[in-house]
Amino acid sequence: MSKDGFALQMQGVRKVYPMADQEVVALDGIEMDVAEDEIVALVGPSGSGKTTLCTIAGGILTPTDGRVRVGGEDITDYSAKKLTEFRRTRVGFVFQAVNLVPFLTARENLLVVDELGPTGRSRSDARRRADQLLEELGLADRANNLPGQLSGGQKQRVAIGRALMNSPELVMFDEPTSALDSKLGDQVVHLIRDEMKQRGTSAIIVTHDERITHYADRTVHITDGRITDHEYAAAAVG
Amino acid sequence: MRLALRELRRQPGRFAVATVTLTLIAILLMFLGGLLDGLLQSATGAYRAQPGQLIVYSDTANDTLAGSRIDGDLRVQVEDAVGGAGVVGGIGELTLGARVDGGDERELESVALRGYEIAPAGLPDAAPALREVWADPDLAETYEAGQTLLLGPGRSEVTVAGFLDDSATPSLGGLWASLDTWRAVLAESRPGSAMGEETVQGLVVVLEDEAAAADVAAAIDGANPTRTLTIDDAVLAIPGVEAQNSTFGQIIGVTLAIALVVVALFFALLTVERLSLYAVLKAMGAKTRTIFAGVVVQALAVTLIAAAIGVAMTIGAGQSIPAGSLPFAVEPARLAISVGFMALAAVVGSAFSLRRVARIDPAEAIGGN
């Protein structure tokens, strides 16, 4: 964890995309801190800049202006190569379509993180970590199942396990409930909250789903690339 | 890379079309190579079998045995020019029809009667007795040892002393005899071309290990009305050989180009199918290099499986084609080169996906794109 107590700090972040003869401002003057252990729901209409904010926080894109620190590490000026390594070792992602590798078992989907490049641990350590995560996620008996043999909720849990494999400071969730029915969506939201809180891991959840905002410690509203409101939960639902 | 190999193992169906197509290409490629080698063997085997490094023709022979005459005096001069650098032996060749004595008159087999002094590869050291011949292994389908053959219009009688070992001779359709037998048959079949007692069509020069072939050839031709070629050059000078090589070479080249296109198209298509997966892997920290290496490994693996089937089928064809029915030869070097070129085509073909892999934006993994 960082010395300053923040998993993410964004200061004056601006992102501009060149588009033909003009520029499109996707983010403008973003000031946002995410404390360790904090779960932030990022909400806003389509095209408001949620995804751009998430990709900058996760080291996929770099800002045009401003500074970004993740776990105390300033990643603003990182090269593409360094960002690739940063993503592999410091942050986790759970994608909207889950996107598990279809020909890998649940355990192998977790281990894939270690196969993408050096992570500083041995294969046996990685396997131990994967088995431990699967156990904690209630998937120990599904470790050798392919994604096609898992239910929607189980797949989502494998995806969370994969995001946690590198013990990240920050996990980005991209619309984690959009493809799920309300019952399963509820289970997944519970699961995300439990897993993040249990590990003291911070999370940013991009969502349109009102249920998530009830489980988040804070809801950040974003419109036209600007943060319009920070809404703190009085007491998050447990 | 392990990821790529696991996909091959667990989803072989995805690669079935490419594997089948490349297998057919591999079989075609190797079968063409076998045909080329078979044709070359039948056309040039007698030269390749010669124990020497140089062949001496008379200078007006256009580098062919048929037009060459070297009499006894010229031979002595050539031997003088070679000096202690090697030994010299006469050769002669005559193509004619052969019938079995007492057999059907219409059963005519085209054979090459070859006279020699220094035993070519696969032949016993001592030349056969007068009117006796060693036959190439493919002729064992037609003749038997001890049988008397009638050669040419002169019905010259020769007896088959035996057959050469299949693995030791690279020649096809040849009868090997002493120079005396060859001269006798030549005189009886083509009286107008009869040669004197010491005359041969060409001389084979077997060099001492340390002698430089080019220097000896220059010494021979500098002092005599001769043209001296290395065995390789003599083979290429055989009418049609160079054209045959070039034609087959072009067909083989086109086949390899098709293999390259198949690999390129197939893996480009597969890459397009996997864009979202690759975007996710990149978002998780995969390098372009790692993803592209996986594509290359899969292309190589599929191609090597196809090539292995091609090799097995070609070896099977080589064993099942009856000797003498089709000019077909299985050369390990040819198979190895074919596999090597196919592997190269796989790497080059898969490289067409590199640009697409490099352009995948990990940001596409976010936002439900």
Interface residues (C-beta under 8 A of the other chain):
Chain A: T51 C54 T55 G58 I60 L61 K81 T84 E85 F86 R87 R88 T89 F93 F95 Q96 A97 N99 V101 F103 L104 E108 V112 V113 E115 L116 G117 R162 M172 D174 E175 S178 V206
Chain B: R2 L3 R6 E7 R10 Q11 S276 L277 V280 L281 K282 A283 M284 G285 A286 K287 T290 P362 A363 A365 I366 G367 G368
